[in-house]
Amino acid sequence: MRLSPPSGARSSKAHLDVTTQPPDLLPRFRRWAIWAIAIGAILYVVGTVWAGFSEVGAELLNFAWWLYIPVLLLTLVNYGLRWVKWRYLLGRLGLSLPWREDATLFIAGLAMVISPGKAGELLKPYVVSKRTGVNLATTIPALLTERITDGIAMLALAAISVSTYAADRVAWVAVPSALLGAALIVLMSEPLSMGSVDLLARLPGVGRLAPKIRELLMALRICLSPGALLWTVLLSLVAWFAECVGFWLIFIGMGVEASLDASTFLYAFSTIAGGAMPGGLGVADGALAGGAVTLLGVSEAVAVTSALLVRVATLWFGVLLGAVALLRFESLLGGGPAADSADSAETPPEGA
């Protein structure tokens, strides 16, 4: 279902508004990418120095590179299932884009994980808002639900083996799980969630935002209804487990005897640890390498090489795909309900 554009959106001015915002996205992404690549390169050089250039080089040369193909395919499985989740959430909100356009938009969003504070991921709800004429307060909950369900899935994957591989760090999984559970309870309860908005409305300077916050929470409650939550968490579990399997295959390609269980915990735990950083830069990389040494007993060279290979396959591969999709960004914003209406009004029927 496509929502109708707001009244007055059928003018040529509305079309200009759609096509000219935001004008500097691609330059900003280029700056973010340059900084992210620079930081990543420094981190990998430091890691390689720590492990030894010749040792890391030998591990890369001896890696069974044919196994990298299924690793990349498993990453694509992750992206595909997460796109299905994104499209399902838009449907829950009564929104729809043509599937090819929506897929391009989702892939473009993969590049935005390296933006400061991951704020660039607002690209997706922004474009949906422009294409459907619906307020951002209604489209942003789809992105929030994406992140919430991804977090639940990663916490669940890490929790399976945290007591086995990191008993001293159970709190790292238990505390965020408890906070997330409490937040879900508040969101799923209309009296609690709407009551929270009423309390916020009494704060100086916040009252005027209360209607938008209420609209956002209502849409978020639709996305997080019990049935929708169960389905999206299941999709997330399968999607992220696919990347855990890819990490396990990397160890196999390096001739390391690592269990799927240990690989799953290490990848999930490291992803959680780096969740607050753009793309997990630095934190996730360090946790992957350090965890491989501590939990699996591998050499520093193996640890650094495995971290490098999995991050290229799961982070930088997505950033590359997203950068290509961003080239179509202007065409995604070049239409919409307003543009479609204007075009149909200005184009005479055939034979007129």
RODO-2510 file (C-alpha; in nm, 4 decimals, decimal comma):
residues 352
     n   res          X          Y          Z
     1     m     0,0000     0,0000     0,0000
     2     r     0,1329     0,3435    -0,0939
     3     l     0,0197     0,6296     0,1256
     4     s    -0,1221     0,9355    -0,0466
     5     p     0,0972     1,2462    -0,0500
     6     p    -0,0041     1,5340     0,1730
     7     s    -0,2350     1,7977     0,0346
     8     g    -0,0598     2,0485    -0,1883
     9     a     0,2101     1,7983    -0,2843
    10     r     0,0965     1,7896    -0,6449
    11     s     0,2763     2,1066    -0,7452
    12     s     0,6003     2,1419    -0,9393
    13     k     0,7515     2,3125    -0,6336
    14     a     0,6962     1,9938    -0,4345
    15     h     0,8819     1,8078    -0,7084
    16     l     1,1778     2,0450    -0,6680
    17     d     1,1731     1,9915    -0,2925
    18     v     1,1972     1,6170    -0,3444
    19     t     1,4831     1,6281    -0,5921
    20     t     1,7054     1,8848    -0,4275
    21     q     1,7404     1,7356    -0,0762
    22     p     1,9881     1,6505     0,0558
    23     p     2,2279     1,7954    -0,2086
    24     d     2,5543     1,7078    -0,0337
    25     l     2,5014     1,3424     0,0570
    26     l     2,7573     1,1985    -0,1850
    27     p     3,0329     1,4483    -0,0880
    28     r     2,9647     1,3712     0,2773
    29     f     2,9848     0,9985     0,2128
    30     r     3,3150     1,0448     0,0337
    31     r     3,4532     1,2269     0,3378
    32     w     3,3202     0,9590     0,5738
    33     a     3,4654     0,6857     0,3519
    34     i     3,8078     0,8515     0,3345
    35     w     3,8238     0,8835     0,7124
    36     a     3,6922     0,5308     0,7695
    37     i     3,9365     0,3759     0,5218
    38     a     4,2227     0,5751     0,6727
    39     i     4,1333     0,4666     1,0266
    40     g     4,0843     0,1070     0,9144
    41     a     4,4162     0,1049     0,7292
    42     i     4,5999     0,2411     1,0330
    43     l     4,4403    -0,0206     1,2557
    44     y     4,5296    -0,3040     1,0202
    45     v     4,8866    -0,1777     0,9826
    46     v     4,9215    -0,1580     1,3614
    47     g     4,7781    -0,5075     1,3933
    48     t     5,0110    -0,6376     1,1253
    49     v     5,3124    -0,4809     1,2962
    50     w     5,2022    -0,6435     1,6225
    51     a     5,1649    -0,9827     1,4569
    52     g     5,4560    -0,9465     1,2134
    53     f     5,4389    -0,8450     0,8467
    54     s     5,5970    -1,1642     0,7171
    55     e     5,3763    -1,3855     0,9344
    56     v     5,0535    -1,2129     0,8267
    57     g     5,1700    -1,2187     0,4646
    58     a     5,2349    -1,5931     0,4901
    59     e     4,8869    -1,6523     0,6342
    60     l     4,7291    -1,4600     0,3476
    61     l     4,9306    -1,6525     0,0899
    62     n     4,8424    -1,9876     0,2456
    63     f     4,4718    -1,9094     0,2858
    64     a     4,2374    -2,1329     0,0816
    65     w     4,0995    -1,8452    -0,1234
    66     w     3,8312    -2,0533    -0,2905
    67     l     3,6565    -2,0593     0,0477
    68     y     3,6251    -1,6809     0,0365
    69     i     3,3536    -1,7193    -0,2279
    70     p     3,1064    -1,8901     0,0121
    71     v     3,2088    -1,6387     0,2801
    72     l     3,0987    -1,3525     0,0532
    73     l     2,7848    -1,5429    -0,0466
    74     l     2,6939    -1,5848     0,3197
    75     t     2,7335    -1,2100     0,3624
    76     l     2,4918    -1,1633     0,0727
    77     v     2,2510    -1,3988     0,2512
    78     n     2,2746    -1,1672     0,5515
    79     y     2,1986    -0,8616     0,3387
    80     g     1,9150    -1,0377     0,1569
    81     l     1,7365    -1,1494     0,4725
    82     r     1,7772    -0,8077     0,6315
    83     w     1,6257    -0,6499     0,3198
    84     v     1,3292    -0,8880     0,3498
    85     k     1,2931    -0,7694     0,7110
    86     w     1,3138    -0,4028     0,6077
    87     r     1,0492    -0,4529     0,3373
    88     y     0,8254    -0,6401     0,5817
    89     l     0,8512    -0,3539     0,8325
    90     l     0,7567    -0,0989     0,5673
    91     g     0,4551    -0,3152     0,4880
    92     r     0,3587    -0,3172     0,8551
    93     l     0,3513     0,0624     0,8372
    94     g     0,1393     0,0570     0,5223
    95     l     0,4264     0,1760     0,3030
    96     s     0,5631     0,0364    -0,0189
    97     l     0,8266     0,1131    -0,2801
    98     p     0,8897    -0,0757    -0,6054
    99     w     1,1073    -0,3703    -0,5049
   100     r     1,4058    -0,2771    -0,7234
   101     e     1,4039     0,0780    -0,5933
   102     d     1,3694    -0,0488    -0,2387
   103     a     1,6566    -0,2956    -0,2859
   104     t     1,8806    -0,0175    -0,4222
   105     l     1,7875     0,2010    -0,1270
   106     f     1,8640    -0,0777     0,1210
   107     i     2,2023    -0,1491    -0,0380
   108     a     2,2857     0,2234    -0,0354
   109     g     2,2151     0,2185     0,3368
   110     l     2,4931    -0,0368     0,3856
   111     a     2,7463     0,2340     0,3052
   112     m     2,6079     0,4540     0,5804
   113     v     2,7269     0,2347     0,8693
   114     i     3,0604     0,4205     0,8516
   115     s     2,8963     0,7603     0,9033
   116     p     2,9532     0,9392     1,2371
   117     g     2,7124     0,7937     1,4898
   118     k     2,5708     0,5904     1,1989
   119     a     2,3477     0,8941     1,1391
   120     g     2,3759     0,8359     0,7647
   121     e     2,1486     0,5347     0,8012
   122     l     1,8619     0,7848     0,8213
   123     l     1,8969     0,7858     0,4424
   124     k     1,6488     0,4965     0,4175
   125     p     1,3589     0,6437     0,6150
   126     y     1,4326     0,9835     0,4573
   127     v     1,3930     0,8493     0,1028
   128     v     1,0826     0,6479     0,1966
   129     s     0,9351     0,9638     0,3487
   130     k     1,0035     1,1623     0,0321
   131     r     0,8749     0,8902    -0,1985
   132     t     0,5508     0,8293    -0,0083
   133     g     0,4772     1,1703     0,1397
   134     v     0,4656     1,0254     0,4912
   135     n     0,6280     1,1978     0,7886
   136     l     0,9714     1,0853     0,9061
   137     a     0,8138     1,0140     1,2443
   138     t     0,6348     0,7249     1,0733
   139     t     0,9254     0,5936     0,8641
   140     i     1,2092     0,6158     1,1190
   141     p     1,0546     0,3349     1,3350
   142     a     1,1282     0,0878     1,0536
   143     l     1,4995     0,1683     1,0890
   144     l     1,4801     0,1611     1,4700
   145     t     1,3119    -0,1800     1,4608
   146     e     1,5828    -0,3038     1,2252
   147     r     1,8498    -0,2080     1,4748
   148     i     1,6564    -0,3369     1,7762
   149     t     1,5988    -0,6803     1,6210
   150     d     1,9595    -0,6987     1,4981
   151     g     2,0697    -0,6279     1,8548
   152     i     1,8396    -0,8963     1,9955
   153     a     1,9749    -1,1491     1,7463
   154     m     2,3407    -1,0734     1,8204
   155     l     2,2801    -1,0816     2,1961
   156     a     2,1064    -1,4179     2,1581
   157     l     2,3914    -1,5623     1,9495
   158     a     2,6488    -1,4394     2,2014
   159     a     2,4433    -1,5545     2,5019
   160     i     2,4401    -1,9145     2,3789
   161     s     2,8065    -1,9615     2,4681
   162     v     2,9065    -1,6616     2,6787
   163     s     2,9301    -1,8713     2,9971
   164     t     3,1577    -2,1168     2,8151
   165     y     3,3990    -1,8760     2,6490
   166     a     3,3766    -1,5579     2,8585
   167     a     3,2224    -1,6377     3,1948
   168     d     3,3863    -1,3287     3,3448
   169     r     3,2059    -1,1082     3,0921
   170     v     2,8518    -1,2411     3,1202
   171     a     2,7438    -0,8925     3,2297
   172     w     2,8461    -0,7582     2,8876
   173     v     2,5581    -0,9602     2,7429
   174     a     2,3222    -0,9699     3,0423
   175     v     2,3092    -0,5939     3,1080
   176     p     2,2226    -0,4820     2,7514
   177     s     1,9758    -0,7729     2,7279
   178     a     1,8015    -0,6566     3,0444
   179     l     1,7908    -0,2938     2,9279
   180     l     1,6585    -0,3960     2,5887
   181     g     1,3961    -0,6186     2,7502
   182     a     1,2809    -0,3366     2,9777
   183     a     1,2572    -0,0970     2,6818
   184     l     1,0473    -0,3488     2,4870
   185     i     0,8098    -0,3914     2,7803
   186     v     0,7567    -0,0147     2,7931
   187     l     0,7078     0,0092     2,4171
   188     m     0,4616    -0,2784     2,3983
   189     s     0,2481    -0,1320     2,6760
   190     e     0,0396     0,1569     2,5464
   191     p    -0,0215     0,3058     2,8942
   192     l     0,3515     0,2979     2,9721
   193     s     0,4729     0,4275     2,6359
   194     m     0,2113     0,7002     2,5999
   195     g     0,2469     0,7871     2,9693
   196     s     0,6189     0,8393     2,9111
   197     v     0,5364     1,0868     2,6339
   198     d     0,3002     1,2730     2,8668
   199     l     0,5804     1,3038     3,1218
   200     l     0,8247     1,4277     2,8569
   201     a     0,5691     1,6821     2,7374
   202     r     0,5932     1,8550     3,0751
   203     l     0,9646     1,9254     3,0312
   204     p     1,0595     2,2753     2,9109
   205     g     1,1209     2,2817     2,5373
   206     v     1,0074     1,9217     2,4858
   207     g     0,6314     1,9719     2,4912
   208     r     0,6153     2,0927     2,1311
   209     l     0,7816     1,7692     2,0194
   210     a     0,5347     1,5474     2,2049
   211     p     0,2981     1,4954     1,9043
   212     k     0,5872     1,3777     1,6841
   213     i     0,7229     1,1531     1,9594
   214     r     0,3766     1,0064     2,0066
   215     e     0,3461     0,9430     1,6313
   216     l     0,6890     0,7780     1,6274
   217     l     0,6062     0,5542     1,9233
   218     m     0,2748     0,4463     1,7727
   219     a     0,4511     0,3406     1,4528
   220     l     0,7245     0,1697     1,6547
   221     r     0,4630    -0,0262     1,8506
   222     i     0,3190    -0,1503     1,5197
   223     c     0,6625    -0,2737     1,4117
   224     l     0,7276    -0,4354     1,7505
   225     s     0,3951    -0,6105     1,8002
   226     p     0,4492    -0,9690     1,9268
   227     g     0,3998    -1,1407     1,5910
   228     a     0,6094    -0,8891     1,3993
   229     l     0,8817    -0,8988     1,6648
   230     l     0,9026    -1,2779     1,6518
   231     w     0,9248    -1,2863     1,2725
   232     t     1,1842    -1,0095     1,2436
   233     v     1,4020    -1,1535     1,5214
   234     l     1,3974    -1,4946     1,3494
   235     l     1,5051    -1,3311     1,0223
   236     s     1,7796    -1,1471     1,2076
   237     l     1,9032    -1,4632     1,3791
   238     v     1,9390    -1,6496     1,0501
   239     a     2,0938    -1,3457     0,8780
   240     w     2,3623    -1,2854     1,1392
   241     f     2,4301    -1,6548     1,1924
   242     a     2,5160    -1,6690     0,8212
   243     e     2,8033    -1,4262     0,8833
   244     c     2,9104    -1,6304     1,1870
   245     v     2,9357    -1,9332     0,9593
   246     g     3,1420    -1,7213     0,7197
   247     f     3,3832    -1,6394     1,0029
   248     w     3,4103    -2,0109     1,0820
   249     l     3,4895    -2,0855     0,7146
   250     i     3,7732    -1,8333     0,7292
   251     f     3,9344    -2,0313     1,0103
   252     i     3,8902    -2,3488     0,8067
   253     g     4,0569    -2,1767     0,5113
   254     m     4,3509    -2,0942     0,7384
   255     g     4,3793    -2,4533     0,8581
   256     v     4,2664    -2,3663     1,2124
   257     e     4,0527    -2,6091     1,4088
   258     a     3,7858    -2,3751     1,5442
   259     s     3,4369    -2,4909     1,6341
   260     l     3,1310    -2,3242     1,4829
   261     d     3,0135    -2,2584     1,8383
   262     a     3,3285    -2,0652     1,9307
   263     s     3,3320    -1,8781     1,5997
   264     t     2,9687    -1,7766     1,6456
   265     f     3,0296    -1,6457     1,9958
   266     l     3,3439    -1,4579     1,8987
   267     y     3,1839    -1,2894     1,5975
   268     a     2,8616    -1,2002     1,7806
   269     f     3,0405    -1,0751     2,0929
   270     s     3,2829    -0,8646     1,8895
   271     t     2,9989    -0,7129     1,6871
   272     i     2,8166    -0,6184     2,0073
   273     a     3,1354    -0,4654     2,1488
   274     g     3,1793    -0,2478     1,8412
   275     g     2,8132    -0,1574     1,8076
   276     a     2,8561     0,2019     1,9254
   277     m     3,1312     0,2830     1,6720
   278     p     3,0773     0,3634     1,3026
   279     g     3,1084     0,0233     1,1399
   280     g     3,2540    -0,1069     1,4663
   281     l     3,5891     0,0375     1,3544
   282     g     3,8690    -0,0430     1,5936
   283     v     3,6607    -0,2042     1,8650
   284     a     3,5162    -0,4953     1,6670
   285     d     3,8473    -0,5526     1,4849
   286     g     4,0397    -0,5598     1,8116
   287     a     3,7856    -0,7860     1,9798
   288     l     3,7979    -1,0311     1,6892
   289     a     4,1786    -1,0503     1,6912
   290     g     4,2175    -1,0502     2,0680
   291     g     3,9369    -1,2992     2,1148
   292     a     4,0884    -1,5373     1,8616
   293     v     4,4163    -1,5387     2,0564
   294     t     4,2479    -1,5777     2,3946
   295     l     3,9643    -1,8175     2,3132
   296     l     4,1086    -2,0213     2,0280
   297     g     4,4748    -2,0116     2,1224
   298     v     4,5873    -1,9120     1,7724
   299     s     4,8940    -1,7038     1,6921
   300     e     4,8778    -1,3258     1,6594
   301     a     4,9285    -1,3584     1,2841
   302     v     4,6318    -1,5936     1,2462
   303     a     4,4181    -1,3713     1,4684
   304     v     4,4945    -1,0513     1,2765
   305     t     4,4526    -1,2208     0,9381
   306     s     4,1182    -1,3766     1,0325
   307     a     3,9912    -1,0411     1,1628
   308     l     4,1055    -0,8665     0,8447
   309     l     3,9415    -1,1233     0,6169
   310     v     3,6079    -1,1280     0,7978
   311     r     3,5898    -0,7489     0,8203
   312     v     3,6579    -0,7118     0,4477
   313     a     3,3833    -0,9661     0,3762
   314     t     3,1226    -0,8287     0,6164
   315     l     3,1943    -0,4540     0,6472
   316     w     3,3945    -0,3257     0,3521
   317     f     3,2155    -0,5476     0,0997
   318     g     2,8872    -0,3877     0,2104
   319     v     3,0364    -0,0375     0,2012
   320     l     3,1551    -0,1001    -0,1552
   321     l     2,8114    -0,2240    -0,2649
   322     g     2,6502     0,0700    -0,0888
   323     a     2,8810     0,3191    -0,2582
   324     v     2,7800     0,1833    -0,5987
   325     a     2,4105     0,2021    -0,5041
   326     l     2,4551     0,5609    -0,3866
   327     l     2,5341     0,6577    -0,7445
   328     r     2,1643     0,6020    -0,8098
   329     f     2,0638     0,8138    -0,5143
   330     e     1,9496     1,1104    -0,7258
   331     s     1,7287     0,8852    -0,9351
   332     l     1,5696     0,7486    -0,6168
   333     l     1,4773     1,1028    -0,5143
   334     g     1,3912     1,2073    -0,8659
   335     g     1,0355     1,0877    -0,8343
   336     g     0,7740     1,0265    -0,5728
   337     p     0,4060     1,0868    -0,5351
   338     a     0,4463     1,4547    -0,6096
   339     a     0,6690     1,4006    -0,9112
   340     d     0,4514     1,1207    -1,0469
   341     s     0,1431     1,3402    -1,0202
   342     a     0,3152     1,6385    -1,1807
   343     d     0,4459     1,4270    -1,4675
   344     s     0,1063     1,2730    -1,5351
   345     a    -0,0576     1,6171    -1,5297
   346     e     0,1916     1,7705    -1,7737
   347     t     0,2086     1,4820    -2,0197
   348     p    -0,0859     1,4801    -2,2622
   349     p    -0,2443     1,1434    -2,3371
   350     e    -0,1343     0,9702    -2,6531
   351     g    -0,3027     1,1072    -2,9604
   352     a    -0,4222     1,4291    -2,7931
***
